[in-house]
């Protein structure tokens, strides 16, 4: 089984900076980690390879420093890492990002399964995985909590719902987005760390992918951030005390004063 795992390098939540001119995240020089949900995608890809054989390739799009997250994935058992790195990709929204990743997957060629984390911690849109499946015109199942079986080019999975779960059969090739309930990511072994440290990372630019320049980066992003700012600090609230009837009357009067 040939599996592709798409991951993202994200800033640590306490170390997020915004470029005031472009309203995009400043990633260069910022301490970053592998998107937490993508760790479960990496683990599931490795588990499937251990069960069915084949190869697992991990892809990420970002600046040169994103190579570190590829090596971390390879230390966990991923076979190959591909970095999509070009200034032309900068500023991509979820649509342009999924278009670029889909282009890289087409370049890779034959595959059976694509796995993504359910969403990225810095954007929380959960749109890139479904976007990739749309560009590739393959079926998708989101919020997968368990892969029950895979045979005869069909995979049966359990999908989380607000109340319970669904069991779905999906033909391969397909794309899955997974939730943290699906597994427990392993710790890299010493052998894995050493292998990842010396592994060659493949780097593809716009030239290698030959994508439509009007569909990548800021030019290819239908949505753009107009402004990002830190909300003003809220003022201290007022505690109302007394009997319930008295509190209700005080609250009504306060609301009337605010309205008028």
C-alpha positions as CSV (number, residue, x, y, z in Angstrom):
1,X,0.0,0.0,0.0
2,X,1.4,3.4,-1.1
3,X,0.5,6.0,1.4
4,X,1.0,9.8,1.4
5,X,0.8,11.8,4.6
6,X,0.4,15.6,4.4
7,X,1.6,17.5,7.4
8,X,2.2,21.1,8.4
9,X,4.7,22.9,10.5
10,X,3.0,25.4,12.8
11,X,4.2,27.9,15.4
12,X,4.0,27.1,19.0
13,X,0.9,28.6,20.4
14,X,2.9,31.0,22.7
15,X,5.1,32.2,19.9
16,X,2.9,33.5,17.1
17,X,3.9,36.7,15.3
18,X,2.0,38.5,12.5
19,X,3.5,40.5,9.6
20,X,1.6,43.8,9.8
21,X,2.0,44.5,6.1
22,X,0.8,41.1,4.7
23,X,-1.3,40.0,7.7
24,X,0.3,36.5,7.4
25,X,2.1,34.5,10.0
26,X,5.8,35.1,10.3
27,X,7.4,31.6,10.2
28,X,11.0,32.3,9.6
29,X,13.0,32.3,12.8
30,X,10.0,31.2,14.9
31,X,10.1,28.1,17.0
32,X,7.8,25.6,15.3
33,X,6.4,22.1,15.8
34,X,4.6,19.5,13.7
35,X,0.9,20.2,13.8
36,X,-0.3,18.0,16.7
37,X,-3.2,16.4,14.7
38,X,-0.7,15.5,11.9
39,X,1.2,13.3,14.4
40,X,-1.7,10.9,14.4
41,X,-1.8,10.9,10.6
42,X,2.0,10.0,10.6
43,X,1.4,7.2,13.1
44,X,-1.5,5.8,11.2
45,X,0.4,5.8,8.0
46,X,3.3,3.9,9.6
47,X,0.9,1.4,11.1
48,X,-0.7,0.7,7.8
49,X,2.7,0.2,6.2
50,X,3.6,-2.2,8.9
51,X,0.4,-4.2,8.4
52,X,0.1,-4.2,4.6
53,X,3.7,-3.3,3.4
54,X,4.4,-0.6,0.9
55,X,5.8,2.9,1.3
56,X,4.8,6.0,3.2
57,X,5.8,9.5,1.9
58,X,5.3,12.6,3.8
59,X,4.8,16.0,2.2
60,X,4.8,19.5,3.7
61,X,4.7,23.0,2.2
62,X,6.7,25.8,3.8
63,X,10.0,27.6,4.2
64,X,13.4,25.7,4.4
65,X,13.0,25.3,8.2
66,X,10.0,23.0,7.6
67,X,12.5,20.3,6.7
68,X,12.7,19.7,10.4
69,X,9.2,18.4,10.6
70,X,9.8,16.0,7.7
71,X,12.8,14.6,9.5
72,X,10.8,14.1,12.7
73,X,8.2,12.2,10.7
74,X,10.9,10.0,9.1
75,X,12.3,9.3,12.6
76,X,8.9,7.7,13.3
77,X,9.1,5.3,10.3
78,X,8.2,7.4,7.3
79,X,10.2,6.4,4.2
80,X,10.5,9.6,2.2
81,X,10.1,13.3,2.8
82,X,9.2,16.0,0.3
83,X,9.3,19.7,0.9
84,X,7.4,22.1,-1.3
85,X,9.4,25.3,-0.9
86,X,9.2,28.4,-3.1
87,X,8.5,32.1,-2.4
88,X,5.7,31.7,-5.0
89,X,3.8,29.5,-2.6
90,X,3.9,32.1,0.2
91,X,0.7,33.5,1.5
92,X,-1.4,30.6,0.2
93,X,-4.9,30.2,1.7
94,X,-6.4,26.8,2.2
95,X,-7.5,26.6,-1.5
96,X,-4.1,27.5,-2.9
97,X,-2.4,25.2,-0.4
98,X,-4.6,22.2,-1.3
99,X,-4.0,22.9,-5.0
100,X,-0.2,22.9,-4.5
101,X,-0.2,19.8,-2.4
102,X,-2.5,18.0,-5.0
103,X,0.0,19.0,-7.7
104,X,2.8,17.4,-5.7
105,X,0.8,14.2,-5.2
106,X,0.1,14.0,-9.0
107,X,3.9,14.3,-9.5
108,X,4.5,11.4,-7.1
109,X,2.2,9.3,-9.2
110,X,0.4,6.1,-8.0
111,X,-0.9,6.0,-4.5
112,X,-3.6,4.2,-2.5
113,X,-4.3,6.5,0.4
114,X,-3.7,10.1,1.6
115,X,-3.9,10.8,5.3
116,X,-4.1,14.3,6.9
117,X,-4.7,15.5,10.4
118,X,-8.2,16.8,10.9
119,X,-7.1,20.4,11.0
120,X,-4.1,22.7,11.7
121,X,-3.7,24.3,15.1
122,X,-2.8,27.7,13.6
123,X,-5.8,28.0,11.3
124,X,-8.4,25.5,12.6
125,X,-10.2,25.5,9.2
126,X,-10.1,21.7,8.5
127,X,-10.3,22.6,4.8
128,X,-7.0,21.5,3.3
129,X,-7.6,17.8,3.4
130,X,-11.0,18.0,1.7
131,X,-9.5,20.5,-0.7
132,X,-6.8,18.1,-1.8
133,X,-9.5,15.4,-2.4
134,X,-11.5,17.9,-4.5
135,X,-8.5,18.8,-6.7
136,X,-7.6,15.1,-7.2
137,X,-11.3,14.1,-7.7
138,X,-11.1,11.2,-5.2
139,X,-13.4,10.3,-2.3
140,X,-12.8,11.5,1.2
141,X,-13.8,10.7,4.8
142,X,-13.2,13.2,7.5
143,X,-12.9,12.8,11.3
144,X,-11.8,9.2,11.1
145,X,-11.3,7.6,14.5
146,X,-10.6,4.0,13.4
147,X,-9.6,2.1,10.3
148,X,-11.4,-1.3,10.6
149,X,-10.1,-3.0,7.5
150,X,-8.8,-2.6,4.0
151,X,-9.1,-5.2,1.2
152,X,-10.1,-5.5,-2.4
153,X,-9.4,-1.8,-2.9
154,X,-12.0,-0.8,-0.3
155,X,-11.4,0.6,3.2
156,X,-13.9,0.5,6.0
157,X,-13.5,3.2,8.6
158,X,-15.3,4.7,11.6
159,X,-16.0,8.4,11.4
160,X,-16.7,10.5,14.5
161,X,-20.0,12.3,14.8
162,X,-21.4,14.7,17.4
163,X,-23.4,11.8,18.8
164,X,-21.7,8.5,18.1
165,X,-20.0,7.5,14.9
166,X,-20.6,6.3,11.3
167,X,-19.1,3.2,9.7
168,X,-18.3,4.0,6.1
169,X,-16.8,2.0,3.2
170,X,-14.8,4.0,0.8
171,X,-13.1,2.9,-2.5
172,X,-9.4,3.4,-2.9
173,X,-7.6,5.7,-3.7
174,X,-9.1,8.0,-1.1
175,X,-8.3,10.7,1.4
176,X,-8.8,10.5,5.2
177,X,-8.6,13.1,7.8
178,X,-8.0,11.6,11.3
179,X,-8.7,12.6,14.9
180,X,-6.6,12.0,17.9
181,X,-8.7,9.1,19.0
182,X,-7.4,7.0,16.2
183,X,-4.0,6.1,17.8
184,X,-1.2,7.1,20.1
185,X,1.9,8.4,18.2
186,X,5.1,6.5,18.9
187,X,8.3,8.0,20.2
188,X,11.1,7.9,17.6
189,X,13.7,5.2,18.1
190,X,17.4,6.0,18.2
191,X,17.8,4.1,15.0
192,X,15.0,6.1,13.4
193,X,16.5,9.4,14.6
194,X,19.9,8.6,13.1
195,X,18.3,7.5,9.8
196,X,16.2,10.7,9.6
197,X,19.2,12.9,10.4
198,X,21.1,11.6,7.4
199,X,18.2,11.1,5.1
200,X,17.9,13.1,1.9
201,X,14.9,15.5,1.7
202,X,13.4,16.1,-1.8
203,X,12.7,19.7,-2.5
204,X,10.2,20.7,-5.1
205,X,9.7,24.3,-6.3
206,X,7.1,25.8,-8.7
207,X,9.5,24.9,-11.5
208,X,9.4,21.2,-10.7
209,X,5.6,21.2,-10.1
210,X,4.8,23.4,-13.1
211,X,1.6,24.7,-11.6
212,X,-0.7,27.5,-12.8
213,X,0.9,30.6,-11.3
214,X,-2.5,32.2,-10.9
215,X,-3.6,29.4,-8.5
216,X,-0.7,29.5,-6.0
217,X,0.4,31.8,-3.3
218,X,-1.4,35.1,-2.7
219,X,-2.4,35.3,-6.3
220,X,-4.3,32.0,-6.2
221,X,-6.0,32.6,-2.8
222,X,-9.7,33.5,-3.1
223,X,-9.7,34.5,0.6
224,X,-7.3,37.1,2.0
225,X,-6.9,38.3,5.5
226,X,-7.6,42.1,5.6
227,X,-6.5,42.7,9.1
228,X,-5.2,40.8,12.1
229,X,-5.1,42.4,15.6
230,X,-5.1,41.6,19.3
231,X,-8.5,42.3,20.8
232,X,-8.5,45.0,23.5
233,X,-8.4,43.7,27.0
234,X,-11.8,43.4,28.6
235,X,-12.7,45.6,31.5
236,X,-13.5,43.9,34.9
237,X,-17.0,42.7,35.3
238,X,-19.5,43.7,37.9
239,X,-20.8,41.1,40.4
240,X,-24.5,41.3,41.3
241,X,-25.5,40.1,44.7
242,X,-28.8,39.7,46.6
243,X,-32.0,37.8,46.1
244,X,-32.8,36.4,42.6
245,X,-35.5,39.0,42.0
246,X,-33.3,41.9,43.1
247,X,-30.5,40.6,40.8
248,X,-32.9,40.3,37.9
249,X,-34.1,43.9,38.4
250,X,-30.5,45.2,38.6
251,X,-29.5,43.3,35.4
252,X,-32.5,44.7,33.5
253,X,-31.7,48.2,34.5
254,X,-28.0,47.8,33.5
255,X,-29.1,46.5,30.1
256,X,-31.5,49.4,29.6
257,X,-28.7,51.8,30.4
258,X,-26.4,50.1,27.9
259,X,-29.1,50.2,25.2
260,X,-29.9,53.9,25.7
